[in-house]
Amino acid sequence: MGFLDNILSTFGGNSSIKKIKYEEAANNLKNDKNIMLIDVRENYEFQSGHIKGAKNISLSVVEKTIGTIAKDKNATIYVYCQSGARSARACQILTTKGYTNVYNLGGIMGWPYGIVR
């Protein structure tokens, strides 16, 4: 169990959140245009740089707005933030709401494939 998993478990987190590696995510995003990529950082963070194709839904509103963006609860959704903590929380929220293919991409800090500014 990694450091972040320990923290999340300590604070009621779910260590069973599905994770995806950067390389696999980049390949999947290139080959499957139906994958939804969600950046849960605040708008000003998103504007400073984000992964190409990402939609910005800040963590504070993800629970209330996800239904308008992802109507299909079986859609594949990749979630990221700055370091991975907020995206893990967002994955918990989405899973609780019944979304079945939610993956924590982690933090954009380690994303090696370039960002849009």
Z-matrix of the N, CA and C atoms (Angstrom, degrees):
N
C 1 1.463
C 2 1.522 1 108.20
N 3 1.318 2 116.64 1 130.68
C 4 1.455 3 121.65 2 -177.47
C 5 1.514 4 112.37 3 -81.06
N 6 1.303 5 115.13 4 172.35
C 7 1.461 6 122.34 5 -178.62
C 8 1.528 7 111.84 6 -56.50
N 9 1.351 8 116.61 7 -49.31
C 10 1.461 9 120.36 8 -179.51
C 11 1.521 10 111.03 9 -62.98
N 12 1.338 11 117.50 10 -40.97
C 13 1.455 12 120.83 11 177.82
C 14 1.524 13 110.90 12 -60.14
N 15 1.324 14 116.80 13 -40.39
C 16 1.466 15 120.62 14 178.04
C 17 1.520 16 111.41 15 -62.12
N 18 1.324 17 116.33 16 -43.91
C 19 1.461 18 120.47 17 179.60
C 20 1.521 19 110.20 18 -63.63
N 21 1.328 20 116.35 19 -47.16
C 22 1.462 21 120.04 20 -178.72
C 23 1.520 22 111.19 21 -63.28
N 24 1.320 23 117.95 22 -40.36
C 25 1.462 24 120.57 23 178.44
C 26 1.516 25 110.90 24 -64.74
N 27 1.316 26 115.77 25 -39.80
C 28 1.457 27 120.46 26 179.20
C 29 1.513 28 111.74 27 -61.48
N 30 1.330 29 116.97 28 -36.34
C 31 1.455 30 121.34 29 -177.22
C 32 1.523 31 112.01 30 -102.81
N 33 1.310 32 116.98 31 31.24
C 34 1.454 33 121.11 32 175.18
C 35 1.509 34 113.66 33 80.96
N 36 1.321 35 117.83 34 17.19
C 37 1.449 36 120.91 35 -179.29
C 38 1.514 37 111.99 36 -77.44
N 39 1.294 38 115.80 37 173.02
C 40 1.446 39 122.03 38 -178.49
C 41 1.515 40 108.58 39 -115.23
N 42 1.329 41 117.00 40 108.55
C 43 1.458 42 119.71 41 -177.74
C 44 1.523 43 111.78 42 -77.14
N 45 1.342 44 117.59 43 -0.28
C 46 1.462 45 120.29 44 178.20
C 47 1.526 46 111.90 45 -90.90
N 48 1.303 47 118.07 46 9.57
C 49 1.466 48 121.27 47 176.42
C 50 1.521 49 107.87 48 -61.09
N 51 1.331 50 115.35 49 132.81
C 52 1.460 51 119.75 50 179.70
C 53 1.521 52 108.67 51 -73.17
N 54 1.333 53 115.29 52 135.83
C 55 1.459 54 121.34 53 178.69
C 56 1.517 55 108.35 54 -115.97
N 57 1.324 56 115.08 55 154.38
C 58 1.459 57 119.98 56 176.77
C 59 1.522 58 108.25 57 -134.05
N 60 1.320 59 115.83 58 140.48
C 61 1.464 60 120.76 59 -179.88
C 62 1.517 61 110.08 60 -78.76
N 63 1.328 62 115.28 61 152.73
C 64 1.463 63 121.24 62 -177.93
C 65 1.526 64 112.49 63 -54.09
N 66 1.335 65 116.62 64 -47.69
C 67 1.461 66 120.04 65 -176.19
C 68 1.532 67 111.16 66 -61.79
N 69 1.322 68 116.31 67 -45.46
C 70 1.464 69 120.15 68 179.35
C 71 1.531 70 111.00 69 -63.74
N 72 1.334 71 115.76 70 -42.67
C 73 1.466 72 120.00 71 179.30
C 74 1.526 73 110.99 72 -62.27
N 75 1.323 74 117.21 73 -45.29
C 76 1.469 75 120.82 74 -179.34
C 77 1.530 76 110.72 75 -60.42
N 78 1.328 77 117.16 76 -43.92
C 79 1.471 78 120.83 77 178.45
C 80 1.522 79 110.88 78 -63.98
N 81 1.320 80 116.78 79 -44.70
C 82 1.465 81 120.88 80 -179.56
C 83 1.527 82 111.21 81 -64.22
N 84 1.332 83 116.89 82 -42.64
C 85 1.460 84 120.54 83 179.96
C 86 1.527 85 111.36 84 -63.71
N 87 1.327 86 116.65 85 -35.55
C 88 1.458 87 121.10 86 179.22
C 89 1.530 88 110.63 87 -68.59
N 90 1.321 89 116.99 88 -36.84
C 91 1.467 90 121.62 89 -172.92
C 92 1.525 91 115.12 90 -96.59
N 93 1.315 92 117.76 91 -14.65
C 94 1.476 93 120.51 92 -177.43
C 95 1.524 94 109.22 93 -132.39
N 96 1.312 95 115.76 94 101.32
C 97 1.472 96 121.09 95 -177.40
C 98 1.528 97 112.58 96 -73.70
N 99 1.333 98 118.16 97 -6.18
C 100 1.461 99 121.06 98 179.16
C 101 1.522 100 113.46 99 -85.81
N 102 1.328 101 117.19 100 -10.45
C 103 1.468 102 119.60 101 178.27
C 104 1.519 103 108.82 102 -69.71
N 105 1.318 104 115.48 103 130.74
C 106 1.462 105 121.13 104 178.38
C 107 1.534 106 108.26 105 -93.53
N 108 1.313 107 116.01 106 126.54
C 109 1.461 108 122.60 107 179.48
C 110 1.523 109 107.75 108 -109.78
N 111 1.329 110 116.17 109 118.47
C 112 1.465 111 120.67 110 -175.39
C 113 1.525 112 110.42 111 -118.87
N 114 1.318 113 115.02 112 127.42
C 115 1.461 114 123.87 113 175.59
C 116 1.528 115 106.43 114 -100.52
N 117 1.326 116 117.23 115 116.15
C 118 1.463 117 120.10 116 -175.63
C 119 1.533 118 113.06 117 -97.57
N 120 1.326 119 116.33 118 16.76
C 121 1.467 120 119.11 119 175.29
C 122 1.525 121 109.20 120 -78.04
N 123 1.303 122 115.80 121 170.45
C 124 1.465 123 121.18 122 176.61
C 125 1.524 124 109.33 123 -68.55
N 126 1.323 125 116.20 124 157.44
C 127 1.460 126 121.72 125 -175.79
C 128 1.527 127 112.71 126 -55.55
N 129 1.330 128 117.91 127 -42.09
C 130 1.467 129 119.60 128 -178.86
C 131 1.531 130 111.04 129 -64.46
N 132 1.341 131 117.42 130 -31.49
C 133 1.465 132 120.73 131 176.96
C 134 1.535 133 109.76 132 -70.69
N 135 1.316 134 115.48 133 -43.47
C 136 1.466 135 121.83 134 178.23
C 137 1.524 136 109.93 135 -58.70
N 138 1.338 137 116.85 136 -44.74
C 139 1.467 138 121.35 137 -178.85
C 140 1.521 139 112.23 138 -64.59
N 141 1.328 140 117.20 139 -25.90
C 142 1.467 141 119.78 140 -179.00
C 143 1.528 142 111.97 141 -78.01
N 144 1.314 143 117.54 142 -12.70
C 145 1.461 144 122.36 143 177.21
C 146 1.514 145 110.73 144 154.28
N 147 1.343 146 115.89 145 134.25
C 148 1.462 147 120.60 146 -178.96
C 149 1.518 148 109.53 147 -149.26
N 150 1.314 149 115.84 148 167.72
C 151 1.455 150 121.37 149 177.77
C 152 1.529 151 108.42 150 -75.57
N 153 1.316 152 116.34 151 136.29
C 154 1.460 153 121.76 152 -178.27
C 155 1.532 154 110.24 153 -54.22
N 156 1.328 155 115.15 154 131.91
C 157 1.458 156 121.50 155 177.61
C 158 1.516 157 115.21 156 89.22
N 159 1.321 158 117.14 157 -2.77
C 160 1.472 159 120.37 158 -178.06
C 161 1.522 160 111.72 159 -75.24
N 162 1.325 161 114.46 160 147.16
C 163 1.465 162 121.47 161 171.21
C 164 1.528 163 106.39 162 -103.53
N 165 1.308 164 116.01 163 140.00
C 166 1.464 165 120.30 164 -179.63
C 167 1.528 166 110.27 165 -96.87
N 168 1.321 167 115.01 166 114.97
C 169 1.468 168 121.91 167 173.22
C 170 1.518 169 105.39 168 -133.39
N 171 1.321 170 117.14 169 102.39
C 172 1.461 171 118.90 170 -175.33
C 173 1.524 172 110.77 171 -62.33
N 174 1.311 173 115.80 172 150.45
C 175 1.461 174 122.20 173 -177.50
C 176 1.525 175 111.77 174 -52.53
N 177 1.324 176 116.75 175 -35.96
C 178 1.469 177 120.34 176 -176.67
C 179 1.528 178 113.26 177 -64.70
N 180 1.339 179 117.74 178 -20.66
C 181 1.471 180 120.04 179 -178.71
C 182 1.526 181 113.53 180 -121.09
N 183 1.321 182 117.70 181 1.49
C 184 1.466 183 119.82 182 -174.93
C 185 1.527 184 111.77 183 -59.48
N 186 1.313 185 118.02 184 -39.64
C 187 1.464 186 120.51 185 -177.94
C 188 1.525 187 111.87 186 -64.21
N 189 1.327 188 116.27 187 -38.06
C 190 1.466 189 120.55 188 -177.21
C 191 1.524 190 113.19 189 -81.93
N 192 1.327 191 118.46 190 -26.53
C 193 1.464 192 119.89 191 -172.26
C 194 1.524 193 115.47 192 -107.67
N 195 1.317 194 118.95 193 -13.99
C 196 1.465 195 119.99 194 -174.39
C 197 1.521 196 111.90 195 -59.63
N 198 1.312 197 118.12 196 -34.02
C 199 1.460 198 121.24 197 -178.66
C 200 1.514 199 113.92 198 -63.15
N 201 1.319 200 116.95 199 -26.43
C 202 1.466 201 119.79 200 178.93
C 203 1.527 202 111.17 201 -82.11
N 204 1.317 203 116.85 202 -20.18
C 205 1.458 204 121.26 203 -177.18
C 206 1.525 205 111.70 204 -100.52
N 207 1.321 206 116.77 205 -41.00
C 208 1.469 207 121.89 206 -179.55
C 209 1.526 208 108.69 207 -121.10
N 210 1.317 209 115.59 208 90.57
C 211 1.464 210 120.64 209 -179.17
C 212 1.525 211 111.82 210 -76.87
N 213 1.334 212 116.88 211 -31.15
C 214 1.458 213 122.34 212 -179.93
C 215 1.528 214 109.51 213 -84.36
N 216 1.325 215 116.04 214 112.64
C 217 1.472 216 120.00 215 -177.16
C 218 1.523 217 112.49 216 -72.01
N 219 1.345 218 117.63 217 -8.20
C 220 1.462 219 121.33 218 176.69
C 221 1.531 220 112.11 219 -100.42
N 222 1.325 221 117.05 220 3.23
C 223 1.463 222 120.90 221 178.40
C 224 1.527 223 109.79 222 -63.30
N 225 1.326 224 115.59 223 148.69
C 226 1.461 225 120.15 224 176.14
C 227 1.521 226 108.27 225 -82.79
N 228 1.332 227 115.37 226 125.84
C 229 1.463 228 121.38 227 -177.28
C 230 1.522 229 108.90 228 -128.11
N 231 1.340 230 116.10 229 125.50
C 232 1.461 231 122.38 230 172.72
C 233 1.521 232 106.68 231 -105.68
N 234 1.328 233 115.77 232 133.16
C 235 1.464 234 121.50 233 -177.17
C 236 1.520 235 108.98 234 -121.98
N 237 1.334 236 115.65 235 136.09
C 238 1.467 237 119.41 236 175.09
C 239 1.519 238 110.15 237 -142.30
N 240 1.334 239 114.59 238 165.94
C 241 1.463 240 121.95 239 176.72
C 242 1.532 241 107.23 240 -144.46
N 243 1.302 242 117.70 241 -145.93
C 244 1.465 243 120.44 242 -180.00
C 245 1.536 244 111.41 243 -80.99
N 246 1.349 245 116.07 244 -49.86
C 247 1.456 246 119.48 245 -175.33
C 248 1.525 247 114.72 246 -122.24
N 249 1.318 248 117.85 247 -14.45
C 250 1.459 249 121.06 248 178.78
C 251 1.519 250 115.08 249 119.28
N 252 1.327 251 118.42 250 -15.55
C 253 1.472 252 120.78 251 -177.80
C 254 1.526 253 112.07 252 -73.49
N 255 1.327 254 117.02 253 -48.31
C 256 1.467 255 119.61 254 179.88
C 257 1.526 256 111.28 255 -66.91
N 258 1.324 257 117.12 256 -36.25
C 259 1.462 258 119.04 257 179.25
C 260 1.529 259 110.67 258 -66.88
N 261 1.324 260 117.68 259 -35.16
C 262 1.466 261 120.51 260 176.12
C 263 1.521 262 110.10 261 -63.25
N 264 1.306 263 116.80 262 -42.88
C 265 1.473 264 121.05 263 178.40
C 266 1.533 265 109.98 264 -64.32
N 267 1.321 266 117.40 265 -42.83
C 268 1.462 267 121.03 266 178.68
C 269 1.528 268 110.72 267 -62.13
N 270 1.326 269 117.13 268 -39.90
C 271 1.469 270 120.66 269 177.40
C 272 1.523 271 110.71 270 -61.38
N 273 1.320 272 116.77 271 -40.35
C 274 1.473 273 120.53 272 176.41
C 275 1.521 274 110.39 273 -59.89
N 276 1.314 275 116.31 274 -46.31
C 277 1.466 276 121.70 275 -178.98
C 278 1.526 277 110.17 276 -61.18
N 279 1.312 278 117.01 277 -47.67
C 280 1.462 279 121.03 278 -177.92
C 281 1.527 280 111.21 279 -64.20
N 282 1.324 281 116.63 280 -41.39
C 283 1.457 282 120.59 281 178.45
C 284 1.523 283 110.59 282 -63.73
N 285 1.319 284 116.95 283 -41.55
C 286 1.463 285 121.90 284 177.61
C 287 1.523 286 110.90 285 -61.91
N 288 1.324 287 116.81 286 -33.78
C 289 1.474 288 121.58 287 179.40
C 290 1.533 289 112.34 288 -80.18
N 291 1.326 290 117.40 289 0.16
C 292 1.456 291 120.60 290 174.38
C 293 1.512 292 116.53 291 101.97
N 294 1.323 293 118.12 292 3.90
C 295 1.464 294 120.66 293 177.09
C 296 1.530 295 108.21 294 -74.79
N 297 1.326 296 116.28 295 133.96
C 298 1.468 297 119.92 296 -169.73
C 299 1.524 298 115.09 297 -104.89
N 300 1.321 299 118.57 298 -20.18
C 301 1.473 300 121.94 299 -176.76
C 302 1.521 301 110.70 300 -119.04
N 303 1.308 302 115.68 301 59.66
C 304 1.461 303 122.29 302 -177.55
C 305 1.527 304 108.78 303 -104.99
N 306 1.325 305 115.62 304 130.69
C 307 1.466 306 121.30 305 -178.44
C 308 1.524 307 110.25 306 -127.87
N 309 1.316 308 115.57 307 136.22
C 310 1.457 309 121.45 308 175.96
C 311 1.529 310 108.12 309 -87.70
N 312 1.318 311 115.61 310 111.00
C 313 1.462 312 121.10 311 176.68
C 314 1.528 313 110.32 312 -78.05
N 315 1.315 314 116.38 313 -21.04
C 316 1.459 315 120.30 314 179.46
C 317 1.512 316 111.92 315 95.57
N 318 1.327 317 115.83 316 -139.05
C 319 1.454 318 120.99 317 -174.64
C 320 1.506 319 113.95 318 -105.56
N 321 1.321 320 114.73 319 144.40
C 322 1.460 321 121.14 320 177.78
C 323 1.536 322 110.85 321 -67.79
N 324 1.331 323 116.60 322 -19.64
C 325 1.476 324 120.14 323 -179.76
C 326 1.525 325 111.60 324 -55.86
N 327 1.325 326 117.29 325 -33.73
C 328 1.457 327 119.94 326 -178.38
C 329 1.514 328 114.90 327 -99.28
N 330 1.323 329 118.07 328 0.16
C 331 1.463 330 122.71 329 -176.93
C 332 1.528 331 109.58 330 -65.10
N 333 1.339 332 119.26 331 114.32
C 334 1.465 333 121.00 332 -174.44
C 335 1.524 334 115.74 333 -91.45
N 336 1.346 335 118.19 334 5.57
C 337 1.460 336 119.83 335 -171.09
C 338 1.528 337 114.10 336 -107.17
N 339 1.293 338 117.11 337 20.63
C 340 1.458 339 120.63 338 175.84
C 341 1.520 340 112.85 339 86.99
N 342 1.310 341 114.35 340 153.12
C 343 1.455 342 120.79 341 178.92
C 344 1.525 343 109.64 342 -130.88
N 345 1.324 344 115.04 343 157.87
C 346 1.464 345 122.78 344 178.41
C 347 1.514 346 107.19 345 -92.76
N 348 1.328 347 116.20 346 132.08
C 349 1.470 348 120.06 347 178.00
C 350 1.510 349 110.10 348 -115.67
